[in-house]
């Protein structure tokens, strides 16, 4: 997108017109890199979102309400302390760069009037949100950086705020720009403009050249026409060509937003009332997709760590199990020493005796500690035996429980691959929290999440439902389905529960085959040529005694061998 100075300057002027004089009523931080200011201005309530997301930095008015964390982050609390009830004096661009300066008049706890600056840097992976005092000293930042070699800046409380170093000509430097244009010797003019003038994107530079009507092959350039067009674009908010819009491809997918229709681009433009509307139309889905990817990555990492922790635990238990194999040997030694006490005395180093536990009754040698009496040595062997016997019971239980935990986390890992909605991810997050894979929920569960729905198919007049995670699997099988409905699950693979709703009828074989293919697709065997899928009546399916969601036992099953298929055309919206 042309997230350049042309666009951001126009946006700042638009927001300044709307929000200057407004009162900040509430402040939220729904994401780790995003804040929302609730502002009362000119008799209306506005929500201003500021995001420092590396992939999608932006600032605009929004109509979307996000769920907020149960506990507000420290940066949010800092902003609430200093900015709540503050009055927005102005919104502008700082140092002719991609930096918003929201100047706010606020009061201290002692009722002293102070001027503060909420700085919003829109610079890709260097994007940030900072609060400065009247002397431009940093009080806090949403991303604190001790020192960054690339920006040569320190972003920490009590540090003086400095803007990133600027090596290009500022748009206000008209003499410098004229000199730059006169020095053009031919080549790619739009790249030449971008390399020489701060705040220009390639697509905006191309539009400036197009609207100036100059012939780029004609050297020297018609500098007057070009500089007039450059001036017009950098002051576009007050010009006659200001027309906020976004563009789409032939499939209706949003691609970009603009301050005006770019005639140099062969795109489908859709006009908007303001830039905020254009930005939100473009970035809302992009932001949701990016947050979805981030959350998926976070959950996948938690699953990986949980698996690794339990695999190490299982390995230690198995190592201990090997050690426990010696316990019968210790018992035998204790009994052999006891039965031969009559010929032993303290100070003996060995016992040679017949091993009456062996079928061949061969003679064995047992090493003795000469510092202890034979009876104590025998007692020590019995103690080792009893200790290992107790340990064995614990270890066997631990191994069984750990293996169950690993099976269960693998089911969650599989369901993560089926999640295409952020709502589904919240359910998986809660499931990971319940088993201790994550310490706490990042945000409270939205109400909509609790109503997460399975994937629905309709085939040959039968409704078929496929759970996308263990919450949905459990609800689908034990709360939604009736006893006579058909339940399906991939054999020997982690995957979804599937229900064929039968209304008491026996479904035709093609319906069972269809449901089995879908079930196989939503399992860990999705890439296999053939998958065995068990099916039985739901009344023969019982919850696993371990109590974990989605884990079941079943009887009276039959097995279908099918090729996994998604069958998109038969999916229903739900």
C-alpha positions as CSV (number, residue, x, y, z in Angstrom):
1,X,0.0,0.0,0.0
2,X,1.2,3.6,-0.5
3,X,1.8,4.0,3.2
4,X,3.9,7.0,2.3
5,X,4.1,10.6,3.5
6,X,1.5,11.7,0.9
7,X,-1.1,9.3,2.3
8,X,-0.1,9.8,6.0
9,X,0.0,13.6,5.8
10,X,-3.5,13.6,4.3
11,X,-4.6,11.2,6.9
12,X,-3.2,13.3,9.7
13,X,-5.0,16.4,8.4
14,X,-8.2,14.5,8.1
15,X,-7.9,13.1,11.7
16,X,-6.9,16.5,13.0
17,X,-10.1,18.0,11.5
18,X,-12.2,15.3,13.1
19,X,-10.5,14.8,16.5
20,X,-8.9,18.1,17.5
21,X,-10.6,19.4,20.7
22,X,-11.8,15.9,21.5
23,X,-11.6,14.3,24.9
24,X,-10.0,11.0,25.5
25,X,-12.5,8.9,27.5
26,X,-11.1,5.4,27.5
27,X,-7.9,3.6,26.4
28,X,-7.5,0.0,25.5
29,X,-4.7,-2.3,24.3
30,X,-6.4,-5.3,22.6
31,X,-3.1,-6.5,21.1
32,X,0.5,-6.5,22.2
33,X,1.3,-3.9,19.6
34,X,-2.0,-2.0,19.2
35,X,-4.0,0.5,21.2
36,X,-7.5,2.0,20.8
37,X,-8.5,5.5,22.1
38,X,-12.1,6.2,22.7
39,X,-12.6,9.9,22.0
40,X,-15.6,12.3,22.4
41,X,-15.3,15.0,19.7
42,X,-17.8,17.4,18.2
43,X,-20.7,15.7,19.9
44,X,-19.8,12.2,18.6
45,X,-17.9,9.2,19.9
46,X,-14.9,8.0,17.8
47,X,-12.6,5.0,18.2
48,X,-9.0,5.7,17.0
49,X,-6.9,2.6,16.5
50,X,-3.1,2.8,16.4
51,X,-1.2,-0.3,15.4
52,X,2.6,-0.8,15.5
53,X,2.2,-4.3,13.9
54,X,5.3,-4.9,11.8
55,X,3.3,-6.3,8.9
56,X,0.3,-3.9,9.1
57,X,1.2,-0.6,10.9
58,X,-1.7,1.9,10.7
59,X,-3.7,4.6,12.3
60,X,-7.4,5.3,11.6
61,X,-10.9,5.6,13.0
62,X,-12.5,2.2,13.4
63,X,-16.0,0.7,13.8
64,X,-14.6,-2.7,14.9
65,X,-14.6,-3.6,18.6
66,X,-11.9,-6.1,19.7
67,X,-11.8,-8.1,22.9
68,X,-9.5,-6.8,25.5
69,X,-7.1,-8.7,27.9
70,X,-8.5,-9.6,31.3
71,X,-5.6,-7.6,32.8
72,X,-4.5,-4.4,31.0
73,X,-0.8,-4.4,29.9
74,X,1.6,-2.1,31.6
75,X,1.8,0.3,28.6
76,X,-2.0,0.6,28.5
77,X,-2.0,1.4,32.2
78,X,0.6,4.0,31.7
79,X,-1.4,5.7,29.0
80,X,-4.6,5.6,31.1
81,X,-2.7,7.3,33.9
82,X,-1.5,10.2,31.8
83,X,-4.0,10.6,29.0
84,X,-7.4,9.7,30.3
85,X,-9.6,12.9,30.2
86,X,-6.9,14.6,28.1
87,X,-7.8,16.9,25.3
88,X,-6.4,16.4,21.8
89,X,-4.8,19.7,20.8
90,X,-3.6,18.6,17.3
91,X,-2.6,15.7,15.1
92,X,0.2,16.2,12.6
93,X,3.2,14.7,11.0
94,X,6.6,15.0,12.7
95,X,9.7,15.9,10.8
96,X,8.1,15.2,7.5
97,X,8.3,11.5,8.1
98,X,6.0,8.6,8.6
99,X,5.5,9.7,12.2
100,X,2.2,10.9,13.8
101,X,2.4,13.4,16.6
102,X,-0.8,13.5,18.6
103,X,-0.4,16.4,21.0
104,X,-2.6,16.1,24.1
105,X,-3.3,18.6,26.9
106,X,-3.7,16.7,30.2
107,X,-3.6,17.2,33.9
108,X,-1.3,15.6,36.5
109,X,-2.5,14.1,39.8
110,X,-1.7,17.5,41.2
111,X,-4.0,19.2,38.6
112,X,-1.1,20.8,36.8
113,X,-1.7,21.3,33.1
114,X,0.9,19.5,30.9
115,X,1.4,18.9,27.2
116,X,2.1,15.3,26.1
117,X,2.9,13.7,22.8
118,X,1.6,10.4,21.7
119,X,4.0,9.4,18.9
120,X,3.0,6.8,16.3
121,X,5.8,5.6,14.0
122,X,4.5,3.8,10.9
123,X,7.8,2.2,9.7
124,X,7.3,-1.5,9.0
125,X,9.2,-3.6,11.5
126,X,10.5,-0.5,13.3
127,X,6.9,0.7,13.9
128,X,6.3,1.9,17.5
129,X,4.0,3.8,19.8
130,X,5.6,6.1,22.4
131,X,4.4,8.6,25.0
132,X,6.6,11.7,25.4
133,X,6.5,14.6,27.9
134,X,6.6,18.2,26.8
135,X,10.4,18.1,26.5
136,X,10.2,15.1,24.2
137,X,11.5,12.7,26.8
138,X,10.2,9.2,26.5
139,X,8.0,8.1,29.4
140,X,7.1,4.7,27.9
141,X,6.9,2.8,24.7
142,X,4.9,-0.2,23.5
143,X,8.2,-1.6,22.2
144,X,11.1,-0.8,24.3
145,X,14.5,-1.0,22.6
146,X,17.8,-0.6,24.5
147,X,19.7,0.3,21.3
148,X,19.1,-0.6,17.7
149,X,22.1,-0.4,15.3
150,X,19.8,0.0,12.3
151,X,18.0,3.1,13.6
152,X,20.8,4.2,15.9
153,X,18.3,5.0,18.6
154,X,17.5,4.0,22.1
155,X,13.8,3.7,23.0
156,X,13.5,3.5,26.7
157,X,11.9,5.6,29.5
158,X,13.9,8.8,30.4
159,X,15.7,8.7,27.0
160,X,15.4,11.8,24.7
161,X,13.3,11.1,21.7
162,X,14.9,11.4,18.3
163,X,13.4,10.8,14.9
164,X,15.1,8.3,12.6
165,X,18.0,9.8,10.6
166,X,16.7,11.3,7.3
167,X,19.1,11.2,4.3
168,X,16.6,12.2,1.5
169,X,15.2,15.6,0.6
170,X,12.3,16.8,2.7
171,X,9.2,17.6,0.6
172,X,9.3,21.1,1.9
173,X,12.7,21.7,0.4
174,X,11.5,23.0,-2.9
175,X,14.9,24.4,-4.0
176,X,16.5,21.1,-3.3
177,X,13.8,19.2,-5.3
178,X,14.1,21.6,-8.2
179,X,17.9,21.0,-8.2
180,X,17.3,17.3,-8.0
181,X,15.0,17.3,-11.0
182,X,17.4,19.4,-13.1
183,X,20.1,16.9,-12.4
184,X,18.1,14.0,-13.8
185,X,20.1,12.4,-16.7
186,X,17.5,9.9,-17.8
187,X,16.5,6.4,-16.7
188,X,13.7,5.3,-14.4
189,X,12.3,8.6,-13.1
190,X,10.0,7.1,-10.5
191,X,12.9,5.3,-8.8
192,X,14.9,8.5,-9.1
193,X,12.2,10.5,-7.3
194,X,11.8,7.8,-4.6
195,X,15.6,7.7,-3.9
196,X,15.8,11.5,-3.7
197,X,12.6,12.7,-2.0
198,X,11.5,11.5,1.5
199,X,8.1,10.0,1.9
200,X,7.4,8.8,-1.7
201,X,6.4,5.3,-2.7
202,X,7.0,4.0,-6.2
203,X,3.3,3.8,-7.0
204,X,2.8,7.5,-5.8
205,X,5.8,8.6,-7.8
206,X,4.4,6.9,-10.9
207,X,1.1,8.7,-10.4
208,X,2.8,12.1,-10.0
209,X,4.7,11.6,-13.2
210,X,1.5,10.5,-15.0
211,X,-0.6,13.4,-13.7
212,X,2.2,15.9,-14.6
213,X,1.9,14.9,-18.2
214,X,5.6,15.1,-18.9
215,X,7.6,13.0,-21.3
216,X,10.2,11.2,-19.2
217,X,12.3,10.6,-22.3
218,X,12.6,14.4,-22.9
219,X,15.7,15.7,-21.2
220,X,15.9,18.2,-19.5
221,X,12.6,17.6,-17.7
222,X,9.8,20.1,-17.6
223,X,10.6,20.8,-14.0
224,X,7.8,23.3,-13.4
225,X,5.0,20.9,-14.2
226,X,6.6,18.1,-12.2
227,X,7.2,20.3,-9.1
228,X,3.6,21.7,-9.2
229,X,2.3,18.1,-9.2
230,X,4.6,17.1,-6.4
231,X,3.4,20.1,-4.4
232,X,-0.2,19.2,-5.1
233,X,0.2,15.6,-3.9
234,X,2.0,16.5,-0.7
235,X,-0.9,19.0,0.0
236,X,-3.5,16.7,-1.4
237,X,-6.0,17.0,1.5
238,X,-6.9,20.5,0.5
239,X,-6.6,20.0,-3.2
240,X,-9.4,19.3,-5.7
241,X,-8.2,15.8,-6.5
242,X,-8.6,14.5,-2.9
243,X,-10.8,11.4,-3.2
244,X,-10.2,8.7,-0.5
245,X,-10.6,5.2,-2.0
246,X,-9.4,1.7,-2.1
247,X,-9.0,-0.7,-5.0
248,X,-9.9,-4.3,-5.6
249,X,-8.9,-7.0,-8.1
250,X,-11.3,-8.7,-10.5
251,X,-12.4,-11.1,-7.7
252,X,-13.4,-8.2,-5.4
253,X,-10.4,-8.7,-3.0
254,X,-9.1,-5.4,-1.5
255,X,-5.6,-4.6,-2.6
256,X,-4.6,-1.0,-1.7
257,X,-5.9,2.4,-0.4
258,X,-5.3,5.8,-1.9
259,X,-5.8,9.5,-1.3
260,X,-7.2,9.8,-4.9
261,X,-7.9,7.6,-7.9
262,X,-4.5,6.7,-9.4
263,X,-5.1,7.0,-13.2
264,X,-1.7,5.4,-13.8
265,X,-3.0,2.1,-12.4
266,X,-5.5,-0.2,-14.1
267,X,-7.5,-1.1,-11.0
268,X,-11.0,-1.1,-9.7
269,X,-11.4,1.9,-7.4
270,X,-14.1,2.2,-4.8
271,X,-14.6,5.7,-3.3
272,X,-15.0,6.2,0.4
273,X,-16.2,9.1,2.6
274,X,-12.8,9.3,4.3
275,X,-9.4,7.7,4.5
276,X,-10.2,5.9,7.7
277,X,-13.0,4.0,5.9
278,X,-10.7,3.2,3.0
279,X,-7.9,1.9,5.3
280,X,-10.3,-0.2,7.4
281,X,-11.9,-1.7,4.2
282,X,-8.5,-2.8,3.1
283,X,-6.7,-3.7,6.3
284,X,-9.4,-5.3,8.5
285,X,-9.2,-8.7,6.8
286,X,-5.4,-8.4,6.5
287,X,-5.1,-7.6,10.2
288,X,-7.4,-10.5,11.2
289,X,-5.4,-12.9,9.0
290,X,-2.1,-11.6,10.4
291,X,-3.4,-12.0,14.0
292,X,-4.6,-15.5,13.1
293,X,-1.2,-16.4,11.9
294,X,0.5,-15.0,15.0
295,X,-1.9,-16.8,17.3
296,X,-1.5,-20.1,15.4
297,X,2.3,-19.7,15.6
298,X,2.1,-19.0,19.3
299,X,-0.1,-22.1,19.9
300,X,2.0,-24.3,17.7
301,X,5.1,-23.3,19.8
302,X,3.2,-24.1,23.0
303,X,2.3,-27.5,21.7
304,X,5.8,-28.2,20.6
305,X,7.2,-27.3,24.0
306,X,4.6,-29.4,25.8
307,X,5.4,-32.4,23.6
308,X,9.1,-32.0,24.1
309,X,8.6,-31.7,27.9
310,X,6.5,-34.9,28.0
311,X,8.8,-36.8,25.7
312,X,11.8,-36.0,28.0
313,X,9.6,-37.0,31.0
314,X,8.8,-40.3,29.2
315,X,12.4,-41.0,28.4
316,X,13.4,-40.5,32.1
317,X,10.6,-42.8,33.2
318,X,11.7,-45.5,30.8
319,X,15.3,-45.1,32.0
320,X,14.0,-45.5,35.5
321,X,12.1,-48.6,34.4
322,X,15.3,-50.2,33.2
323,X,16.8,-49.6,36.6
324,X,13.7,-51.2,38.2
325,X,14.5,-54.4,36.3
326,X,17.3,-55.1,38.9
327,X,14.8,-55.3,41.8
328,X,14.3,-59.1,41.5
329,X,18.1,-59.5,41.5
330,X,18.3,-57.5,44.7
331,X,15.6,-59.7,46.3
332,X,17.4,-62.8,45.3
333,X,20.7,-61.6,46.7
334,X,19.0,-60.7,50.0
335,X,17.4,-64.1,50.3
336,X,20.5,-66.0,49.4
337,X,22.6,-64.1,51.9
338,X,19.9,-64.7,54.6
339,X,19.9,-68.4,53.9
340,X,23.7,-68.6,54.2
341,X,24.1,-66.4,57.3
342,X,25.4,-69.4,59.2
343,X,28.6,-69.6,57.2
344,X,29.2,-65.8,56.9
345,X,30.8,-63.3,59.3
346,X,31.6,-59.6,59.2
347,X,34.7,-58.9,57.1
348,X,33.8,-61.4,54.4
349,X,34.1,-60.0,50.9
350,X,32.2,-62.6,48.9
351,X,29.5,-65.3,49.2
352,X,29.8,-68.3,47.0
353,X,26.6,-70.3,47.1
354,X,24.1,-72.3,45.0
355,X,21.5,-70.1,43.1
356,X,18.4,-72.1,43.9
357,X,16.3,-69.6,41.9
358,X,18.1,-70.9,38.7
359,X,16.7,-74.0,37.0
360,X,20.3,-75.3,36.6
361,X,21.2,-74.6,40.3
362,X,24.6,-73.2,39.3
363,X,26.9,-71.6,41.8
364,X,27.1,-67.8,41.9
365,X,29.3,-65.2,43.6
366,X,27.8,-62.3,45.5
367,X,30.0,-59.4,46.4
368,X,29.9,-58.3,50.1
369,X,30.9,-55.1,51.8
370,X,33.3,-56.2,54.6
371,X,32.4,-53.1,56.7
372,X,28.9,-54.4,57.4
373,X,27.5,-57.5,58.9
374,X,26.0,-60.1,56.5
375,X,22.5,-59.5,58.1
376,X,22.7,-55.8,57.4
377,X,23.9,-56.4,53.8
378,X,20.8,-58.7,53.3
379,X,18.6,-56.0,54.8
380,X,20.0,-53.4,52.5
381,X,19.3,-55.6,49.4
382,X,15.7,-56.0,50.7
383,X,15.4,-52.3,51.1
384,X,16.6,-51.7,47.6
385,X,14.1,-54.3,46.3
386,X,11.2,-52.6,48.2
387,X,12.2,-49.2,47.1
388,X,12.3,-50.2,43.4
389,X,9.1,-52.1,43.8
390,X,7.3,-48.9,45.0
391,X,9.1,-46.9,42.3
392,X,8.0,-49.4,39.6
393,X,4.3,-48.8,40.5
394,X,4.8,-45.0,40.3
395,X,6.8,-45.2,37.1
396,X,4.3,-47.5,35.3
397,X,1.5,-45.1,36.2
398,X,3.6,-42.1,35.1
399,X,4.5,-43.7,31.8
400,X,0.8,-44.5,31.1
401,X,-0.3,-40.9,32.0
402,X,2.5,-39.4,30.0
403,X,1.7,-41.5,26.9
404,X,-1.9,-40.4,27.2
405,X,-0.8,-36.8,27.5
406,X,1.3,-37.1,24.3
407,X,-1.6,-38.7,22.5
408,X,-3.9,-35.9,23.6
409,X,-1.5,-33.1,22.7
410,X,-1.1,-34.7,19.2
411,X,-4.9,-34.5,18.8
412,X,-4.7,-30.8,19.6
413,X,-1.8,-30.4,17.2
414,X,-3.9,-32.0,14.4
415,X,-7.0,-29.8,15.1
416,X,-4.8,-26.7,14.9
417,X,-4.3,-27.5,11.2
418,X,-8.1,-27.4,10.7
419,X,-8.6,-24.0,12.2
420,X,-9.4,-21.3,9.7
421,X,-11.2,-19.0,12.2
422,X,-9.6,-17.1,15.1
423,X,-12.6,-18.2,17.2
424,X,-11.4,-21.8,16.8
425,X,-8.0,-20.8,18.0
426,X,-9.4,-19.4,21.2
427,X,-11.0,-22.8,22.0
428,X,-7.6,-24.5,21.4
429,X,-5.9,-21.9,23.6
430,X,-8.4,-22.6,26.4
431,X,-7.8,-26.4,26.0
432,X,-4.0,-25.8,26.2
433,X,-4.5,-23.7,29.3
434,X,-6.6,-26.5,30.9
435,X,-3.8,-29.1,30.5
436,X,-1.1,-26.7,31.6
437,X,0.6,-26.2,28.2
438,X,0.2,-22.4,28.6
439,X,0.2,-20.5,31.9
440,X,-2.6,-18.2,31.2
441,X,-5.1,-16.9,28.6
442,X,-3.9,-13.8,26.7
443,X,-7.4,-12.5,26.4
444,X,-10.8,-13.4,27.7
445,X,-12.9,-15.6,25.4
446,X,-15.3,-13.7,23.2
447,X,-18.9,-14.8,23.5
448,X,-18.8,-15.9,19.9
449,X,-16.1,-18.3,20.5
450,X,-18.2,-20.4,22.9
451,X,-20.5,-21.0,19.9
452,X,-17.8,-22.3,17.7
453,X,-19.5,-24.5,15.1
454,X,-18.3,-27.6,13.2
455,X,-17.9,-27.9,9.5
456,X,-21.3,-28.8,7.9
457,X,-21.8,-30.8,4.7
458,X,-25.0,-31.7,2.9
459,X,-24.8,-34.8,0.8
460,X,-27.7,-36.8,-0.7
461,X,-30.1,-35.0,1.7
462,X,-28.0,-36.0,4.8
463,X,-26.4,-33.5,7.1
464,X,-22.9,-34.3,8.0
465,X,-20.9,-32.4,10.7
466,X,-17.2,-32.4,11.3
467,X,-15.6,-31.1,14.5
468,X,-12.6,-28.8,14.1
469,X,-11.2,-29.1,17.6
470,X,-11.7,-31.2,20.7
471,X,-14.3,-28.8,22.2
472,X,-16.4,-29.2,19.0
473,X,-15.7,-32.9,18.9
474,X,-16.9,-33.4,22.4
475,X,-20.0,-31.2,22.0
476,X,-20.9,-32.8,18.6
477,X,-20.6,-36.4,19.8
478,X,-22.1,-36.1,23.3
479,X,-24.5,-33.2,23.2
480,X,-25.6,-32.7,19.6
481,X,-25.8,-36.2,18.2
482,X,-28.5,-38.8,19.0
483,X,-27.8,-42.4,19.9
484,X,-28.9,-43.6,16.4
485,X,-26.7,-41.2,14.4
486,X,-23.6,-42.5,12.8
487,X,-20.2,-41.6,14.4
488,X,-17.0,-41.7,12.4
489,X,-13.2,-41.4,13.2
490,X,-10.0,-42.2,11.3
491,X,-8.4,-45.4,12.6
492,X,-4.9,-45.0,13.9
493,X,-4.8,-41.3,13.1
494,X,-5.6,-38.2,15.2
495,X,-8.5,-36.3,13.7
496,X,-12.0,-35.0,13.8
497,X,-15.2,-36.6,15.1
498,X,-17.8,-36.8,12.3
499,X,-21.5,-37.3,12.7
500,X,-24.1,-38.4,10.1
501,X,-27.5,-37.2,11.3
502,X,-29.8,-40.0,10.3
503,X,-33.2,-39.3,11.8
504,X,-33.3,-42.9,12.8
505,X,-32.7,-44.2,9.2
506,X,-29.8,-46.3,8.0
507,X,-27.8,-44.1,5.6
508,X,-26.9,-45.5,2.2
509,X,-23.4,-46.8,1.6
510,X,-22.5,-43.8,-0.6
511,X,-23.3,-41.4,2.3
512,X,-21.1,-43.4,4.7
513,X,-18.3,-43.4,2.1
514,X,-18.7,-39.7,1.6
515,X,-18.6,-39.0,5.4
516,X,-15.6,-41.4,5.7
517,X,-13.7,-39.5,3.0
518,X,-14.3,-36.2,4.7
519,X,-13.3,-37.7,8.1
520,X,-10.1,-39.0,6.6
521,X,-9.4,-35.5,5.1
522,X,-9.7,-33.9,8.5
523,X,-7.2,-36.3,10.1
524,X,-3.5,-36.7,10.3
525,X,-3.8,-39.1,7.4
526,X,-5.1,-36.4,5.0
527,X,-2.1,-36.9,2.6
528,X,-2.4,-40.7,2.5
529,X,-3.7,-42.6,-0.5
530,X,-6.0,-44.7,1.7
531,X,-7.2,-44.3,5.3
532,X,-9.2,-46.7,7.5
533,X,-12.2,-45.0,9.0
534,X,-14.2,-46.6,11.8
535,X,-17.9,-45.9,12.0
536,X,-20.5,-47.0,14.5
537,X,-23.8,-45.7,16.1
538,X,-23.2,-42.9,18.4
539,X,-24.7,-44.8,21.3
540,X,-21.7,-47.1,21.2
541,X,-19.3,-44.3,21.8
542,X,-18.2,-43.5,25.3
543,X,-15.9,-40.8,26.8
544,X,-12.4,-42.0,27.7
545,X,-12.2,-42.5,31.5
546,X,-9.2,-40.0,31.6
547,X,-11.7,-37.2,31.1
548,X,-9.8,-35.5,28.3
549,X,-11.9,-33.7,25.6
550,X,-12.4,-35.7,22.4
551,X,-10.8,-38.9,23.7
552,X,-13.3,-41.8,23.4
553,X,-13.7,-45.5,23.3
554,X,-16.2,-47.3,21.0
555,X,-17.6,-50.7,20.1
556,X,-19.6,-52.4,17.4
557,X,-17.7,-50.6,14.7
558,X,-17.2,-51.3,11.0
559,X,-14.3,-50.0,8.9
560,X,-14.3,-48.2,5.6
561,X,-11.1,-47.8,3.5
562,X,-11.3,-44.5,1.6
563,X,-9.2,-41.8,-0.1
564,X,-9.3,-38.5,1.8
565,X,-11.4,-35.8,0.1
566,X,-12.5,-32.3,1.1
567,X,-15.6,-31.9,-1.1
568,X,-15.7,-28.1,-0.9
569,X,-18.8,-28.0,-3.2
570,X,-20.9,-29.8,-0.5
571,X,-19.9,-27.5,2.3
572,X,-22.7,-25.3,3.9
573,X,-22.2,-21.9,5.5
574,X,-22.9,-22.0,9.2
